[in-house]
């Protein structure tokens, strides 16, 4: 674990944001943009693969939580890949599973009046619950979930393995590669 990775992790956990990336001209639309859009998964993969009937009968999905069959628990978080050649990150709005105990320990702190209690939450173990395009299979990568205050969704930190997404989260990627990813996988 490099010192710069540890510094960036602490900054993100504390809710400190890097200075926005300089603007760039989109080769598709020709417009100037200041920031990279987040890559967002609207639900865990298991929900996306379910039929309409299964979704209605077996799932309780909100914008930030998902319960499947009253047995599997998920929360939405943010996985950030730092940019190596300028300030900023490529953000992924993704889902992770939590144990029942961790889910119900986290859930009350999600309410605004209990948000200060998030500071007391230790990192929680989870399983990455989405398949991200452009990477080898990301579903079920081990991760730690770090609750944050200030209205920020939890930060997801992948286990340090040789998976390209885990390596990118630790080492960062150049801004140009992040822009290429956005164009290739968001249809921009």
LOGU-105941 format. One record per atom (N, C-alpha, C): x, y negated, z; atom name; residue in one letter. Coordinates in nm, 4 decimals, always signed. Layout:
BEGIN
PT	east	north	up	atom	rest
PT	X	Y	Z	CA	a
...
END
This chain:
BEGIN
PT	east	north	up	atom	rest
PT	+0.0854	+0.1172	+0.0000	N	x
PT	+0.0000	+0.0000	+0.0000	CA	x
PT	+0.0898	-0.1233	+0.0000	C	x
PT	+0.0729	-0.2081	-0.1002	N	x
PT	+0.1569	-0.3260	-0.1121	CA	x
PT	+0.1069	-0.4379	-0.0217	C	x
PT	+0.1967	-0.5294	+0.0106	N	x
PT	+0.1592	-0.6425	+0.0961	CA	x
PT	+0.0543	-0.7297	+0.0279	C	x
PT	+0.0649	-0.7468	-0.1047	N	x
PT	-0.0326	-0.8308	-0.1741	CA	x
PT	-0.1704	-0.7657	-0.1727	C	x
PT	-0.1764	-0.6316	-0.1833	N	x
PT	-0.3052	-0.5625	-0.1757	CA	x
PT	-0.3681	-0.5838	-0.0382	C	x
PT	-0.2878	-0.5693	+0.0675	N	x
PT	-0.3390	-0.5870	+0.2036	CA	x
PT	-0.3896	-0.7301	+0.2216	C	x
PT	-0.3131	-0.8286	+0.1716	N	x
PT	-0.3563	-0.9686	+0.1843	CA	x
PT	-0.4885	-0.9911	+0.1123	C	x
PT	-0.4995	-0.9395	-0.0126	N	x
PT	-0.6239	-0.9573	-0.0886	CA	x
PT	-0.7396	-0.8880	-0.0194	C	x
PT	-0.7155	-0.7694	+0.0379	N	x
PT	-0.8218	-0.6975	+0.1080	CA	x
PT	-0.8695	-0.7774	+0.2281	C	x
PT	-0.7776	-0.8287	+0.3090	N	x
PT	-0.8178	-0.9086	+0.4248	CA	x
PT	-0.8922	-1.0346	+0.3820	C	x
PT	-0.8461	-1.1002	+0.2752	N	x
PT	-0.9161	-1.2187	+0.2255	CA	x
PT	-1.0590	-1.1845	+0.1856	C	x
PT	-1.0767	-1.0715	+0.1146	N	x
PT	-1.2114	-1.0325	+0.0706	CA	x
PT	-1.2985	-0.9943	+0.1893	C	x
PT	-1.2417	-0.9229	+0.2874	N	x
PT	-1.3189	-0.8852	+0.4054	CA	x
PT	-1.3640	-1.0080	+0.4832	C	x
PT	-1.2798	-1.1097	+0.4845	N	x
PT	-1.3135	-1.2330	+0.5557	CA	x
PT	-1.4060	-1.3224	+0.4745	C	x
PT	-1.4376	-1.2808	+0.3512	N	x
PT	-1.5277	-1.3600	+0.2690	CA	x
PT	-1.4595	-1.4739	+0.1966	C	x
PT	-1.3251	-1.4777	+0.2011	N	x
PT	-1.2538	-1.5822	+0.1287	CA	x
PT	-1.2465	-1.5426	-0.0169	C	x
PT	-1.2792	-1.6346	-0.1009	N	x
PT	-1.2789	-1.6076	-0.2441	CA	x
PT	-1.1588	-1.6734	-0.3096	C	x
PT	-1.1066	-1.6076	-0.4081	N	x
PT	-0.9961	-1.6650	-0.4843	CA	x
PT	-1.0481	-1.7791	-0.5698	C	x
PT	-0.9592	-1.8662	-0.6100	N	x
PT	-0.9957	-1.9741	-0.7002	CA	x
PT	-1.0467	-1.9112	-0.8295	C	x
PT	-1.1511	-1.9668	-0.8850	N	x
PT	-1.2098	-1.9106	-1.0066	CA	x
PT	-1.1087	-1.9062	-1.1200	C	x
PT	-1.1216	-1.8038	-1.2006	N	x
PT	-1.0356	-1.7905	-1.3183	CA	x
PT	-1.0592	-1.9078	-1.4119	C	x
PT	-0.9535	-1.9453	-1.4851	N	x
PT	-0.9695	-2.0527	-1.5829	CA	x
PT	-1.0725	-2.0123	-1.6861	C	x
PT	-1.1273	-2.1094	-1.7520	N	x
PT	-1.2296	-2.0798	-1.8521	CA	x
PT	-1.1679	-2.0067	-1.9704	C	x
PT	-1.2538	-1.9381	-2.0439	N	x
PT	-1.2108	-1.8621	-2.1607	CA	x
PT	-1.3206	-1.8686	-2.2652	C	x
PT	-1.2833	-1.8531	-2.3886	N	x
PT	-1.3800	-1.8598	-2.4980	CA	x
PT	-1.4189	-1.7180	-2.5366	C	x
PT	-1.5469	-1.6912	-2.5318	N	x
PT	-1.5996	-1.5593	-2.5644	CA	x
PT	-1.5890	-1.5371	-2.7153	C	x
PT	-1.5205	-1.4287	-2.7573	N	x
PT	-1.5079	-1.4042	-2.9011	CA	x
PT	-1.6398	-1.3624	-2.9663	C	x
PT	-1.7371	-1.3215	-2.8863	N	x
PT	-1.8654	-1.2787	-2.9414	CA	x
PT	-1.9609	-1.3961	-2.9608	C	x
PT	-1.9783	-1.4763	-2.8540	N	x
PT	-2.0753	-1.5859	-2.8630	CA	x
PT	-2.0108	-1.7200	-2.8944	C	x
PT	-1.8778	-1.7291	-2.8796	N	x
PT	-1.8074	-1.8521	-2.9094	CA	x
PT	-1.8178	-1.9575	-2.8011	C	x
PT	-1.8874	-1.9268	-2.6914	N	x
PT	-1.9044	-2.0239	-2.5830	CA	x
PT	-1.7927	-2.0115	-2.4802	C	x
PT	-1.7712	-2.1188	-2.4040	N	x
PT	-1.6710	-2.1205	-2.2989	CA	x
PT	-1.7360	-2.0769	-2.1680	C	x
PT	-1.6687	-1.9885	-2.0973	N	x
PT	-1.7170	-1.9389	-1.9681	CA	x
PT	-1.6108	-1.9651	-1.8624	C	x
PT	-1.6548	-1.9916	-1.7395	N	x
PT	-1.5613	-2.0172	-1.6305	CA	x
PT	-1.5238	-1.8911	-1.5530	C	x
PT	-1.6191	-1.7996	-1.5375	N	x
PT	-1.5957	-1.6803	-1.4585	CA	x
PT	-1.6342	-1.5564	-1.5376	C	x
PT	-1.5837	-1.4443	-1.4923	N	x
PT	-1.6251	-1.3168	-1.5501	CA	x
PT	-1.7594	-1.2775	-1.4894	C	x
PT	-1.8504	-1.2238	-1.5691	N	x
PT	-1.9743	-1.1733	-1.5102	CA	x
PT	-1.9450	-1.0454	-1.4331	C	x
PT	-2.0243	-1.0192	-1.3315	N	x
PT	-2.0100	-0.8944	-1.2565	CA	x
PT	-2.0684	-0.7800	-1.3381	C	x
PT	-2.0071	-0.6652	-1.3254	N	x
PT	-2.0603	-0.5428	-1.3850	CA	x
PT	-2.1522	-0.4838	-1.2787	C	x
PT	-2.2816	-0.4725	-1.3093	N	x
PT	-2.3788	-0.4394	-1.2050	CA	x
PT	-2.4552	-0.3126	-1.2385	C	x
PT	-2.4637	-0.2240	-1.1400	N	x
PT	-2.5497	-0.1060	-1.1485	CA	x
PT	-2.6734	-0.1359	-1.0646	C	x
PT	-2.7910	-0.1227	-1.1234	N	x
PT	-2.9133	-0.1597	-1.0526	CA	x
PT	-2.9566	-0.0584	-0.9481	C	x
PT	-2.9005	+0.0634	-0.9535	N	x
PT	-2.9391	+0.1685	-0.8598	CA	x
PT	-2.8308	+0.2758	-0.8590	C	x
PT	-2.8346	+0.3642	-0.7587	N	x
PT	-2.7429	+0.4789	-0.7633	CA	x
PT	-2.7729	+0.5659	-0.8854	C	x
PT	-2.6733	+0.6371	-0.9334	N	x
PT	-2.6903	+0.7203	-1.0526	CA	x
PT	-2.8029	+0.8220	-1.0360	C	x
PT	-2.8178	+0.8779	-0.9176	N	x
PT	-2.9224	+0.9783	-0.8963	CA	x
PT	-3.0612	+0.9198	-0.9247	C	x
PT	-3.0834	+0.7930	-0.8926	N	x
PT	-3.2117	+0.7278	-0.9221	CA	x
PT	-3.2256	+0.7065	-1.0726	C	x
PT	-3.1177	+0.6620	-1.1365	N	x
PT	-3.1227	+0.6366	-1.2805	CA	x
PT	-3.1524	+0.7639	-1.3594	C	x
PT	-3.1092	+0.8790	-1.3084	N	x
PT	-3.1302	+1.0062	-1.3771	CA	x
PT	-3.2646	+1.0698	-1.3458	C	x
PT	-3.3368	+1.0170	-1.2482	N	x
PT	-3.4652	+1.0738	-1.2072	CA	x
PT	-3.5766	+1.0330	-1.3044	C	x
PT	-3.6790	+1.1157	-1.3117	N	x
PT	-3.7961	+1.0825	-1.3936	CA	x
PT	-3.8789	+0.9757	-1.3218	C	x
PT	-3.9705	+0.9144	-1.3935	N	x
PT	-4.0589	+0.8137	-1.3321	CA	x
PT	-4.1359	+0.8751	-1.2149	C	x
PT	-4.1820	+0.9964	-1.2317	N	x
PT	-4.2568	+1.0632	-1.1244	CA	x
PT	-4.1674	+1.0869	-1.0029	C	x
PT	-4.0459	+1.1344	-1.0262	N	x
PT	-3.9525	+1.1558	-0.9149	CA	x
PT	-3.9198	+1.0244	-0.8456	C	x
PT	-3.9027	+0.9198	-0.9226	N	x
PT	-3.8746	+0.7892	-0.8624	CA	x
PT	-3.9882	+0.7462	-0.7710	C	x
PT	-4.1110	+0.7652	-0.8178	N	x
PT	-4.2279	+0.7247	-0.7391	CA	x
PT	-4.2455	+0.8102	-0.6139	C	x
PT	-4.2166	+0.9377	-0.6242	N	x
PT	-4.2426	+1.0298	-0.5130	CA	x
PT	-4.1265	+1.0445	-0.4157	C	x
PT	-4.0018	+1.0353	-0.4654	N	x
PT	-3.8870	+1.0742	-0.3843	CA	x
PT	-3.7953	+0.9606	-0.3414	C	x
PT	-3.8157	+0.8404	-0.3934	N	x
PT	-3.7210	+0.7323	-0.3684	CA	x
PT	-3.7876	+0.6114	-0.3038	C	x
PT	-3.7100	+0.5453	-0.2204	N	x
PT	-3.7450	+0.4133	-0.1686	CA	x
PT	-3.6270	+0.3235	-0.2065	C	x
PT	-3.6444	+0.2455	-0.3137	N	x
PT	-3.5365	+0.1628	-0.3680	CA	x
PT	-3.5695	+0.0159	-0.3487	C	x
PT	-3.4734	-0.0583	-0.2907	N	x
PT	-3.4815	-0.2042	-0.2841	CA	x
PT	-3.3597	-0.2579	-0.3593	C	x
PT	-3.3413	-0.3871	-0.3574	N	x
PT	-3.2244	-0.4434	-0.4254	CA	x
PT	-3.0939	-0.4083	-0.3554	C	x
PT	-3.0995	-0.3660	-0.2292	N	x
PT	-2.9773	-0.3401	-0.1529	CA	x
PT	-2.9690	-0.2035	-0.0870	C	x
PT	-3.0785	-0.1298	-0.0848	N	x
PT	-3.0778	+0.0019	-0.0211	CA	x
PT	-3.1565	+0.1013	-0.1050	C	x
PT	-3.1244	+0.2271	-0.0859	N	x
PT	-3.1978	+0.3334	-0.1533	CA	x
PT	-3.1983	+0.4554	-0.0621	C	x
PT	-3.3164	+0.5134	-0.0449	N	x
PT	-3.3303	+0.6383	+0.0292	CA	x
PT	-3.3925	+0.7386	-0.0664	C	x
PT	-3.3299	+0.8548	-0.0742	N	x
PT	-3.3773	+0.9604	-0.1631	CA	x
PT	-3.4198	+1.0803	-0.0793	C	x
PT	-3.5478	+1.1147	-0.0902	N	x
PT	-3.6063	+1.2306	-0.0214	CA	x
PT	-3.5841	+1.2264	+0.1296	C	x
PT	-3.5726	+1.1088	+0.1860	N	x
PT	-3.5482	+1.0929	+0.3300	CA	x
PT	-3.4278	+1.1732	+0.3784	C	x
PT	-3.3340	+1.2014	+0.2878	N	x
PT	-3.2160	+1.2798	+0.3224	CA	x
PT	-3.0850	+1.2154	+0.2768	C	x
PT	-3.0910	+1.1316	+0.1741	N	x
PT	-2.9710	+1.0718	+0.1169	CA	x
PT	-2.9864	+0.9198	+0.1206	C	x
PT	-2.8818	+0.8514	+0.1657	N	x
PT	-2.8896	+0.7086	+0.1933	CA	x
PT	-2.7800	+0.6350	+0.1165	C	x
PT	-2.8189	+0.5255	+0.0541	N	x
PT	-2.7277	+0.4480	-0.0290	CA	x
PT	-2.7424	+0.2995	+0.0027	C	x
PT	-2.6318	+0.2267	-0.0134	N	x
PT	-2.6366	+0.0804	-0.0060	CA	x
PT	-2.5592	+0.0235	-0.1244	C	x
PT	-2.5975	-0.0975	-0.1616	N	x
PT	-2.5276	-0.1678	-0.2689	CA	x
PT	-2.4120	-0.2451	-0.2077	C	x
PT	-2.3007	-0.2427	-0.2773	N	x
PT	-2.1831	-0.3152	-0.2328	CA	x
PT	-2.1096	-0.3739	-0.3516	C	x
PT	-1.9904	-0.4211	-0.3259	N	x
PT	-1.9084	-0.4838	-0.4289	CA	x
PT	-1.7706	-0.4188	-0.4283	C	x
PT	-1.7291	-0.3743	-0.5443	N	x
PT	-1.5933	-0.3268	-0.5631	CA	x
PT	-1.5231	-0.4338	-0.6458	C	x
PT	-1.4115	-0.4843	-0.5955	N	x
PT	-1.3403	-0.5918	-0.6645	CA	x
PT	-1.2061	-0.5423	-0.7150	C	x
PT	-1.1769	-0.5763	-0.8394	N	x
PT	-1.0470	-0.5478	-0.8998	CA	x
PT	-0.9778	-0.6824	-0.9192	C	x
PT	-0.8679	-0.7059	-0.8475	N	x
PT	-0.8019	-0.8361	-0.8578	CA	x
PT	-0.7369	-0.8544	-0.9952	C	x
PT	-0.7296	-0.9792	-1.0355	N	x
PT	-0.6608	-1.0148	-1.1594	CA	x
PT	-0.5147	-1.0395	-1.1263	C	x
PT	-0.4260	-0.9897	-1.2102	N	x
PT	-0.2823	-0.9992	-1.1805	CA	x
PT	-0.2177	-1.1264	-1.2310	C	x
PT	-0.2782	-1.1904	-1.3306	N	x
PT	-0.2115	-1.3041	-1.3928	CA	x
PT	-0.2816	-1.4372	-1.3681	C	x
PT	-0.3792	-1.4379	-1.2846	N	x
PT	-0.4476	-1.5605	-1.2424	CA	x
PT	-0.5371	-1.5268	-1.1247	C	x
PT	-0.5888	-1.6296	-1.0572	N	x
PT	-0.6786	-1.6066	-0.9450	CA	x
PT	-0.8107	-1.5502	-0.9959	C	x
PT	-0.8740	-1.4691	-0.9145	N	x
PT	-1.0043	-1.4161	-0.9477	CA	x
PT	-1.0068	-1.2650	-0.9433	C	x
PT	-1.1260	-1.2121	-0.9619	N	x
PT	-1.1473	-1.0675	-0.9587	CA	x
PT	-1.2487	-1.0289	-1.0658	C	x
PT	-1.2438	-0.9039	-1.1054	N	x
PT	-1.3505	-0.8431	-1.1829	CA	x
PT	-1.4346	-0.7695	-1.0803	C	x
PT	-1.5604	-0.8098	-1.0663	N	x
PT	-1.6477	-0.7532	-0.9639	CA	x
PT	-1.7425	-0.6498	-1.0228	C	x
PT	-1.7603	-0.5428	-0.9474	N	x
PT	-1.8560	-0.4388	-0.9816	CA	x
PT	-1.9593	-0.4335	-0.8703	C	x
PT	-2.0858	-0.4585	-0.9032	N	x
PT	-2.1952	-0.4407	-0.8083	CA	x
PT	-2.2396	-0.2961	-0.8176	C	x
PT	-2.2001	-0.2157	-0.7202	N	x
PT	-2.2197	-0.0715	-0.7281	CA	x
PT	-2.2796	-0.0175	-0.5985	C	x
PT	-2.3083	+0.1090	-0.6007	N	x
PT	-2.3726	+0.1763	-0.4881	CA	x
PT	-2.2813	+0.2823	-0.4287	C	x
PT	-2.2971	+0.3037	-0.3010	N	x
PT	-2.2260	+0.4099	-0.2310	CA	x
PT	-2.3224	+0.4795	-0.1368	C	x
PT	-2.2994	+0.6071	-0.1171	N	x
PT	-2.3794	+0.6785	-0.0181	CA	x
PT	-2.3206	+0.6502	+0.1198	C	x
PT	-2.4028	+0.6656	+0.2195	N	x
PT	-2.3593	+0.6600	+0.3591	CA	x
PT	-2.4244	+0.7767	+0.4317	C	x
PT	-2.3649	+0.8166	+0.5413	N	x
PT	-2.4314	+0.9149	+0.6262	CA	x
PT	-2.5570	+0.8504	+0.6842	C	x
PT	-2.6473	+0.9323	+0.7319	N	x
PT	-2.7704	+0.8807	+0.7946	CA	x
PT	-2.7349	+0.7867	+0.9096	C	x
PT	-2.6408	+0.8294	+0.9964	N	x
PT	-2.6022	+0.7469	+1.1111	CA	x
PT	-2.5450	+0.6125	+1.0684	C	x
PT	-2.4544	+0.6134	+0.9702	N	x
PT	-2.3956	+0.4873	+0.9231	CA	x
PT	-2.5008	+0.3981	+0.8600	C	x
PT	-2.5906	+0.4561	+0.7804	N	x
PT	-2.6964	+0.3794	+0.7151	CA	x
PT	-2.7830	+0.3081	+0.8182	C	x
PT	-2.8269	+0.3804	+0.9209	N	x
PT	-2.9160	+0.3201	+1.0194	CA	x
PT	-2.8415	+0.2329	+1.1199	C	x
PT	-2.7099	+0.2450	+1.1270	N	x
PT	-2.6304	+0.1508	+1.2065	CA	x
PT	-2.6127	+0.0205	+1.1280	C	x
PT	-2.5983	+0.0312	+0.9963	N	x
PT	-2.5797	-0.0861	+0.9099	CA	x
PT	-2.7103	-0.1615	+0.8863	C	x
PT	-2.8182	-0.0902	+0.8657	N	x
PT	-2.9452	-0.1497	+0.8234	CA	x
PT	-2.9920	-0.2664	+0.9111	C	x
PT	-2.9918	-0.2551	+1.0435	N	x
PT	-3.0380	-0.3706	+1.1238	CA	x
PT	-2.9512	-0.4945	+1.1077	C	x
PT	-2.8233	-0.4769	+1.0764	N	x
PT	-2.7341	-0.5921	+1.0614	CA	x
PT	-2.7587	-0.6651	+0.9308	C	x
PT	-2.8365	-0.6035	+0.8433	N	x
PT	-2.8682	-0.6655	+0.7157	CA	x
PT	-2.9660	-0.7819	+0.7337	C	x
PT	-3.0422	-0.7800	+0.8421	N	x
PT	-3.1340	-0.8896	+0.8725	CA	x
PT	-3.0529	-1.0117	+0.9153	C	x
PT	-3.0951	-1.1280	+0.8680	N	x
PT	-3.0195	-1.2504	+0.8916	CA	x
PT	-2.9924	-1.2750	+1.0405	C	x
PT	-3.0906	-1.2506	+1.1251	N	x
PT	-3.0722	-1.2785	+1.2682	CA	x
PT	-2.9737	-1.1809	+1.3345	C	x
PT	-2.9444	-1.0697	+1.2702	N	x
PT	-2.8505	-0.9717	+1.3254	CA	x
PT	-2.7180	-0.9683	+1.2493	C	x
PT	-2.6987	-1.0606	+1.1570	N	x
PT	-2.5810	-1.0557	+1.0716	CA	x
PT	-2.4506	-1.0589	+1.1510	C	x
PT	-2.4474	-1.1299	+1.2622	N	x
PT	-2.3248	-1.1361	+1.3426	CA	x
PT	-2.2832	-0.9977	+1.3917	C	x
PT	-2.3769	-0.9055	+1.4035	N	x
PT	-2.3452	-0.7698	+1.4473	CA	x
PT	-2.2614	-0.6932	+1.3451	C	x
PT	-2.2583	-0.7415	+1.2214	N	x
PT	-2.1775	-0.6742	+1.1188	CA	x
PT	-2.0294	-0.6777	+1.1529	C	x
PT	-1.9882	-0.7807	+1.2242	N	x
PT	-1.8473	-0.7926	+1.2628	CA	x
PT	-1.8048	-0.6716	+1.3442	C	x
PT	-1.8969	-0.6175	+1.4222	N	x
PT	-1.8674	-0.5044	+1.5092	CA	x
PT	-1.8643	-0.3712	+1.4352	C	x
PT	-1.9148	-0.3676	+1.3124	N	x
PT	-1.9203	-0.2409	+1.2393	CA	x
PT	-1.7814	-0.1989	+1.1913	C	x
PT	-1.7409	-0.0775	+1.2230	N	x
PT	-1.6144	-0.0290	+1.1673	CA	x
PT	-1.6356	+0.0085	+1.0210	C	x
PT	-1.5286	+0.0260	+0.9444	N	x
PT	-1.5460	+0.0752	+0.8068	CA	x
PT	-1.6226	+0.2076	+0.8098	C	x
PT	-1.7083	+0.2252	+0.7103	N	x
PT	-1.7916	+0.3453	+0.7024	CA	x
PT	-1.7498	+0.4269	+0.5808	C	x
PT	-1.7489	+0.5589	+0.5957	N	x
PT	-1.7139	+0.6465	+0.4852	CA	x
PT	-1.8315	+0.6584	+0.3899	C	x
PT	-1.8019	+0.6595	+0.2605	N	x
PT	-1.9066	+0.6780	+0.1609	CA	x
PT	-1.8554	+0.7529	+0.0395	C	x
PT	-1.9486	+0.7881	-0.0463	N	x
PT	-1.9187	+0.8487	-0.1753	CA	x
PT	-1.9689	+0.7529	-0.2818	C	x
PT	-1.8817	+0.7145	-0.3724	N	x
PT	-1.9179	+0.6240	-0.4813	CA	x
PT	-2.0351	+0.6846	-0.5574	C	x
PT	-2.1403	+0.6082	-0.5813	N	x
PT	-2.2657	+0.6638	-0.6325	CA	x
PT	-2.3011	+0.6197	-0.7745	C	x
PT	-2.2033	+0.5726	-0.8505	N	x
PT	-2.2268	+0.5319	-0.9897	CA	x
PT	-2.1164	+0.5869	-1.0795	C	x
PT	-2.1488	+0.6016	-1.2057	N	x
PT	-2.0497	+0.6334	-1.3084	CA	x
PT	-2.0235	+0.5058	-1.3868	C	x
PT	-1.9021	+0.4545	-1.3798	N	x
PT	-1.8710	+0.3303	-1.4500	CA	x
PT	-1.8187	+0.3612	-1.5895	C	x
PT	-1.8744	+0.2972	-1.6908	N	x
PT	-1.8263	+0.3201	-1.8271	CA	x
PT	-1.6818	+0.2728	-1.8408	C	x
PT	-1.6103	+0.3403	-1.9276	N	x
PT	-1.4723	+0.3007	-1.9537	CA	x
PT	-1.3704	+0.3610	-1.8594	C	x
PT	-1.4161	+0.4373	-1.7616	N	x
PT	-1.3268	+0.5043	-1.6672	CA	x
PT	-1.3584	+0.6529	-1.6675	C	x
PT	-1.2590	+0.7377	-1.6342	N	x
PT	-1.2950	+0.8767	-1.6093	CA	x
PT	-1.4014	+0.8795	-1.4991	C	x
PT	-1.4721	+0.9879	-1.4849	N	x
PT	-1.5857	+0.9956	-1.3915	CA	x
PT	-1.5535	+0.9316	-1.2563	C	x
PT	-1.6375	+0.8369	-1.2162	N	x
PT	-1.6207	+0.7682	-1.0881	CA	x
PT	-1.7185	+0.8179	-0.9820	C	x
PT	-1.8215	+0.8894	-1.0226	N	x
PT	-1.9206	+0.9415	-0.9282	CA	x
PT	-1.8512	+1.0284	-0.8239	C	x
PT	-1.8842	+1.0031	-0.6989	N	x
PT	-1.8353	+1.0797	-0.5842	CA	x
PT	-1.6886	+1.0570	-0.5501	C	x
PT	-1.6303	+0.9455	-0.5963	N	x
PT	-1.5002	+0.9086	-0.5431	CA	x
PT	-1.5187	+0.8712	-0.3964	C	x
PT	-1.4239	+0.9089	-0.3122	N	x
PT	-1.4314	+0.8734	-0.1703	CA	x
PT	-1.4027	+0.7247	-0.1548	C	x
PT	-1.4754	+0.6613	-0.0622	N	x
PT	-1.4540	+0.5183	-0.0402	CA	x
PT	-1.4818	+0.4800	+0.1042	C	x
PT	-1.4338	+0.3632	+0.1399	N	x
PT	-1.4653	+0.3001	+0.2682	CA	x
PT	-1.5528	+0.1807	+0.2389	C	x
PT	-1.6514	+0.1594	+0.3241	N	x
PT	-1.7448	+0.0487	+0.3089	CA	x
PT	-1.7198	-0.0484	+0.4237	C	x
PT	-1.6849	-0.1721	+0.3881	N	x
PT	-1.6526	-0.2742	+0.4870	CA	x
PT	-1.7632	-0.3793	+0.4872	C	x
PT	-1.8388	-0.3845	+0.5944	N	x
PT	-1.9456	-0.4843	+0.6062	CA	x
PT	-1.8837	-0.6232	+0.6151	C	x
PT	-1.9533	-0.7212	+0.5552	N	x
PT	-1.9062	-0.8597	+0.5582	CA	x
PT	-2.0205	-0.9503	+0.6012	C	x
PT	-1.9849	-1.0643	+0.6549	N	x
PT	-2.0850	-1.1630	+0.6946	CA	x
PT	-2.0982	-1.2682	+0.5865	C	x
PT	-2.1771	-1.3709	+0.6144	N	x
PT	-2.1927	-1.4818	+0.5209	CA	x
PT	-2.2828	-1.4487	+0.4032	C	x
PT	-2.3704	-1.3507	+0.4210	N	x
PT	-2.4614	-1.3135	+0.3138	CA	x
PT	-2.3957	-1.2319	+0.2034	C	x
PT	-2.2734	-1.1854	+0.2277	N	x
PT	-2.2012	-1.1081	+0.1271	CA	x
PT	-2.2325	-0.9592	+0.1410	C	x
PT	-2.2478	-0.8937	+0.0277	N	x
PT	-2.2659	-0.7486	+0.0304	CA	x
PT	-2.1362	-0.6835	+0.0769	C	x
PT	-2.1458	-0.5603	+0.1269	N	x
PT	-2.0245	-0.4920	+0.1750	CA	x
PT	-1.9217	-0.4749	+0.0644	C	x
PT	-1.7969	-0.4723	+0.1057	N	x
PT	-1.6867	-0.4499	+0.0142	CA	x
PT	-1.6573	-0.3002	+0.0108	C	x
PT	-1.6459	-0.2452	-0.1089	N	x
PT	-1.6175	-0.1033	-0.1261	CA	x
PT	-1.4712	-0.0877	-0.1636	C	x
PT	-1.4004	-0.0083	-0.0846	N	x
PT	-1.2591	+0.0186	-0.1087	CA	x
PT	-1.2441	+0.1675	-0.1406	C	x
PT	-1.1987	+0.1963	-0.2602	N	x
PT	-1.1792	+0.3356	-0.3000	CA	x
PT	-1.0615	+0.3972	-0.2262	C	x
PT	-1.0722	+0.5274	-0.2016	N	x
PT	-0.9603	+0.6003	-0.1449	CA	x
PT	-0.8418	+0.5891	-0.2409	C	x
PT	-0.7222	+0.5804	-0.1855	N	x
PT	-0.6033	+0.5658	-0.2682	CA	x
PT	-0.5668	+0.6995	-0.3310	C	x
PT	-0.6128	+0.7160	-0.4551	N	x
PT	-0.5846	+0.8361	-0.5334	CA	x
PT	-0.5350	+0.7917	-0.6705	C	x
PT	-0.5060	+0.8883	-0.7557	N	x
PT	-0.4525	+0.8573	-0.8884	CA	x
PT	-0.5603	+0.8263	-0.9916	C	x
PT	-0.6812	+0.8019	-0.9492	N	x
PT	-0.7890	+0.7661	-1.0427	CA	x
PT	-0.7625	+0.6237	-1.0941	C	x
PT	-0.7803	+0.5988	-1.2246	N	x
PT	-0.7520	+0.4651	-1.2807	CA	x
PT	-0.8263	+0.3504	-1.2118	C	x
PT	-0.9496	+0.3720	-1.1654	N	x
PT	-1.0224	+0.2640	-1.0978	CA	x
PT	-0.9607	+0.2355	-0.9610	C	x
PT	-0.9206	+0.3391	-0.8904	N	x
PT	-0.8549	+0.3214	-0.7608	CA	x
PT	-0.7209	+0.2490	-0.7789	C	x
PT	-0.6473	+0.2872	-0.8808	N	x
PT	-0.5191	+0.2212	-0.9086	CA	x
PT	-0.5422	+0.0744	-0.9439	C	x
PT	-0.6430	+0.0473	-1.0278	N	x
PT	-0.6734	-0.0917	-1.0653	CA	x
PT	-0.7133	-0.1741	-0.9446	C	x
PT	-0.7885	-0.1144	-0.8524	N	x
PT	-0.8294	-0.1893	-0.7333	CA	x
PT	-0.7079	-0.2256	-0.6480	C	x
PT	-0.6099	-0.1402	-0.6419	N	x
PT	-0.4900	-0.1669	-0.5618	CA	x
PT	-0.3909	-0.2581	-0.6338	C	x
PT	-0.3684	-0.2331	-0.7631	N	x
PT	-0.2635	-0.3039	-0.8366	CA	x
PT	-0.3144	-0.4242	-0.9143	C	x
PT	-0.4438	-0.4258	-0.9460	N	x
PT	-0.4993	-0.5341	-1.0258	CA	x
PT	-0.4857	-0.5068	-1.1743	C	x
PT	-0.5504	-0.5916	-1.2527	N	x
PT	-0.5428	-0.5829	-1.3982	CA	x
PT	-0.5268	-0.7235	-1.4547	C	x
PT	-0.4687	-0.7356	-1.5744	N	x
PT	-0.4578	-0.8681	-1.6366	CA	x
PT	-0.5961	-0.9215	-1.6758	C	x
PT	-0.6079	-1.0528	-1.6767	N	x
PT	-0.7348	-1.1170	-1.7112	CA	x
PT	-0.7838	-1.0722	-1.8490	C	x
PT	-0.6942	-1.0633	-1.9459	N	x
PT	-0.7332	-1.0218	-2.0809	CA	x
PT	-0.7967	-0.8843	-2.0828	C	x
PT	-0.7436	-0.7939	-2.0027	N	x
PT	-0.8031	-0.6588	-1.9947	CA	x
PT	-0.9418	-0.6652	-1.9316	C	x
PT	-0.9607	-0.7510	-1.8314	N	x
PT	-1.0923	-0.7671	-1.7689	CA	x
PT	-1.1930	-0.8209	-1.8704	C	x
PT	-1.1516	-0.9189	-1.9507	N	x
PT	-1.2398	-0.9740	-2.0539	CA	x
PT	-1.2752	-0.8649	-2.1551	C	x
PT	-1.1763	-0.7848	-2.1965	N	x
PT	-1.2025	-0.6738	-2.2892	CA	x
PT	-1.3032	-0.5759	-2.2298	C	x
PT	-1.2901	-0.5469	-2.1015	N	x
PT	-1.3834	-0.4551	-2.0355	CA	x
PT	-1.5253	-0.5114	-2.0387	C	x
PT	-1.5372	-0.6386	-2.0043	N	x
PT	-1.6696	-0.7031	-2.0044	CA	x
PT	-1.7318	-0.6961	-2.1432	C	x
PT	-1.6554	-0.7269	-2.2445	N	x
PT	-1.7087	-0.7226	-2.3821	CA	x
PT	-1.7473	-0.5816	-2.4230	C	x
PT	-1.6648	-0.4852	-2.3892	N	x
PT	-1.6899	-0.3469	-2.4317	CA	x
PT	-1.8078	-0.2835	-2.3592	C	x
PT	-1.8308	-0.3220	-2.2340	N	x
PT	-1.9284	-0.2485	-2.1538	CA	x
PT	-2.0502	-0.3285	-2.1098	C	x
PT	-2.0502	-0.4568	-2.1368	N	x
PT	-2.1693	-0.5370	-2.1051	CA	x
PT	-2.2369	-0.5879	-2.2303	C	x
PT	-2.1846	-0.5539	-2.3442	N	x
PT	-2.2461	-0.5971	-2.4696	CA	x
PT	-2.2366	-0.7457	-2.4923	C	x
PT	-2.1370	-0.8100	-2.4330	N	x
PT	-2.1209	-0.9542	-2.4481	CA	x
PT	-2.0308	-0.9813	-2.5666	C	x
END
